[in-house]
Amino acid sequence: MSEAYLPILLLMGPTCSGKTALAIEAAQSLPIEIINVDSALVYQGLNIGAARPTEEELALAPHRLLGFRDLTEPYSAADFRADALRHIEQIHANGNLPLLVGGTVLYFKALVEGLAQLPEADSTVRAEIAALADEQGWPAVHQALAEVDPVTAARLKPTDRQRLQRALEVFRLTGRPLAAFHAEHHKTVTMNADGLSQFSGLPYPVLSMALAPQDRGWLHEQIALRFRAMLDAGLLAEVEGLRQQPQLHPDLPGIRAVGYRQVWEYLEGQHEYDTMVERGIIATRQLAKRQFTWLRKWPDLQWFDSNDLSQRKALFERLAKICKSVFS
């Protein structure tokens, strides 16, 4: 089989669903290599709060695109797509299949669909938008966007500074709303004879799997337990170390990640400890809810219950079957 037509494997799911553990187990016995698809884990220095795999786990199953980006450097979905495509090609050349694992569905979407052709960033326009935010606040930027691009403004919060700035920048550079660019960017999906999806924005056939519990209450319990376990493991000290670095600030994408933002605010005296814990758990639950919303729209997605051992085994067997069909 030509390398250009070797499949790629996607393992998606909400936070705390056990994706990483299953992927590491699979990588030890199957011809696969793991690519990280978590927007926090691409950054250096985000370890405990981002649930970075341990050094022992990474020794068993190395992860690509893990902890390689400086926290001061933005990392976009376009950056991820370019990097992931390069690593996919390398993994295929190694005689393995890439298993892309994580919960950042925006990255998965960018990979399989491609991206709308948008104008390059313009420092002058960005400075004008930043000045508006400094003078009147980000709600004013949100209102300015709503006047010219109500569709995009409706899906963004006034606190979503990076996306607000980019959306307003696109309009001021082109005179067209960002929503119009996205509306033009249609991608089709077909199913091939092997039961794999073929996205028109990607040369490789795709097996899309989701590991997620059917019992949402169980997931909420796991989220609370893990956040408290992160605190016990030293999350406060980790964030305090980041705060001591003068080049870092709470508006950076990595620092805004769930958990880090709430601990940073607590260390700055904005909340009491118990309030911080509650806010961190609630924010993580909200993240899981958004992930479910994205995943329910994903075409040809095969769901496996993370809280059912037989379902986890079935997912593993699905991986083994496709590896056998490719390399036998």
Secondary structure as UniProt FT lines:
FT   HELIX           3..5
FT   STRAND          8..12
FT   TURN            15..16
FT   HELIX           19..27
FT   TURN            28..29
FT   STRAND          32..36
FT   TURN            39..42
FT   TURN            44..45
FT   TURN            48..51
FT   HELIX           55..60
FT   STRAND          63..64
FT   TURN            71..72
FT   HELIX           77..93
FT   TURN            94..95
FT   STRAND          97..101
FT   HELIX           105..113
FT   HELIX           123..136
FT   HELIX           138..148
FT   HELIX           150..155
FT   TURN            158..159
FT   HELIX           161..174
FT   HELIX           178..184
FT   STRAND          189..191
FT   TURN            193..194
FT   STRAND          197..199
FT   TURN            200..201
FT   STRAND          206..212
FT   HELIX           216..232
FT   TURN            233..234
FT   HELIX           235..243
FT   TURN            246..247
FT   TURN            250..251
FT   TURN            253..256
FT   TURN            258..259
FT   HELIX           260..267
FT   TURN            268..269
FT   HELIX           273..296
FT   TURN            299..300
FT   STRAND          302..305
FT   TURN            306..307
FT   HELIX           309..327
//
